[in-house]
């Protein structure tokens, strides 16, 4: 930290190349998946693996055109957007109150939210499945969205509480003294200052819902299945359509990767559910 | 309305503090009402989707409820599910597999994350690029992570199988088809996916370290390695602890990757706890027993995180 080792120029270049190769090797499973989605059958099953091939879009055309993965894509978008919007809408006011008032009740609320975050999805999957079947919601969007709220509400409250705590309370108190109501002080002063935080929270909510598998597997039906639930259907005993799997998987992963770059700054906070403020 | 108050946000005179106290006394009732308005929706929704299902699950664990066995429609059977759990060899095996998986994966992730995090901290211009590369495995859909390794490790045409064969690491069968091999692969995939998390935490921790101890150490003639061992590591210990806590509580619930990678096989070599519960509940449709196993697992996760949290905070007090 204090003593920076001084390298000569060629040594530095060699070091950089080494790091580059290490990263390509590290990310190779992902790169290979994306490459394979543009390969035809012959190139996919080639041994030794084919690195140079004629790219084709047929996997995408078959998967999304003929096999109906477009529907699954739409389902994934609907579930992610709906659950994230609801979580933000009801989570943000709760988080704001938590950041501005301390009481025994608020402390207990915060702790309960933490316990909810530790709750394994498998534990809730059984009762949610039985209850959803009992009330006739099994296989509907409502069931999955409700299940996703079990983790997205605690996440929103913890994340946003951190962002609200960073806004000094003297700011909204000053506004209150000037005659703002608590609600208008929140909308006029606090919310504009935490726009970045709201955006980051929204993106993490979308990613988490998009990536979720178990609840979606149990609670969706044929017409409401999200992408992660639908992909394994291509692993059949008769034969596995690896090209199409790669194509659908690529489409599943690309939006997540793009979004992740946007919220890179908040990654530590996002991955620890707001428990750590991070960089 | 907001103009003057915003102009000098930092200025809080004793007078205004006093005024605030008066108004807060007047507004207490109003505040309580708006508190209810702000938090009632989230409490209500969580009560419906978390608390009630959890209570329902506890109730279910004392009954026999199966969708395929006749006469198992919710009869009260007391603690039968719990005693059955104590004699369930498959469950015990799943616990052992999970324990091996969690301990091995989290240990490797911690070591590798510490090393890589420290190295990246020394990068200057390439640092941002390096960090963004490391983020990818963590945010990629876990199911797709399982799938892409299933693809890469395919015994016939997987490029990783081919690479391992050419350096003589595996003979013929493919790593996923041998009993120790599949679990080792599962651990390594989890390390691939999650060591960046530890690295990221280490990186964040390194940036908050004060400079003075290092200056003092270098004046005293300590080598880089010595100051890393005796200053950096102890100061990083709390954040490493938090990282381990997070990883452990998440690895205990491993499901997506195993589901699509091995389905628990070969045999039951990679049947982790959550996969076993999935089989009980949603393949054998023994929902009441599945609920019991889930509740016991949750109790264990709570206990584990409680104990780890206590040890962590005690360490912090000592320092």
Interface residues (C-beta under 8 A of the other chain):
Chain A: X1 X2 X3 X4 X16 X19 X23 X26 X27 X28 X29 X30 X32 X33 X36 X44 X45 X46 X47 X48 X49 X86 X89 X90 X91 X93 X94 X96 X97 X98 X101 X109 X112 X115 X116 X118 X119 X120 X121 X122 X123 X124 X125 X126 X127 X128 X129 X130 X131 X146 X147 X149 X150 X153 X154 X157 X168 X170 X171 X173 X174 X175 X176 X177 X178 X179 X180 X182 X183 X185 X188 X189 X207 X210 X211 X213 X214 X218 X227 X228 X231 X232 X235 X242 X245 X246 X249 X252 X253 X256 X257 X259 X260 X261 X264 X267 X268 X271 X272 X275 X276 X278 X279
Chain B: X1 X2 X3 X4 X5 X6 X8 X9 X10 X12 X16 X19 X20 X23 X31 X34 X35 X37 X38 X39 X41 X42 X43 X45 X46 X48 X49 X50 X52 X53 X54 X56 X57 X60 X65 X121 X122 X126 X130 X131 X132 X133 X135 X136 X137 X138 X139 X140 X141 X142 X143 X144 X147 X148 X149 X151 X152 X156 X157 X159 X160 X162 X192 X197 X200 X201 X203 X204 X207 X209 X211 X214 X215 X218 X224 X227 X232 X242 X246 X249 X252 X253 X255 X256 X259 X260 X274 X277 X278 X281 X282 X287 X290 X291 X294 X295 X297 X298 X301 X302 X305
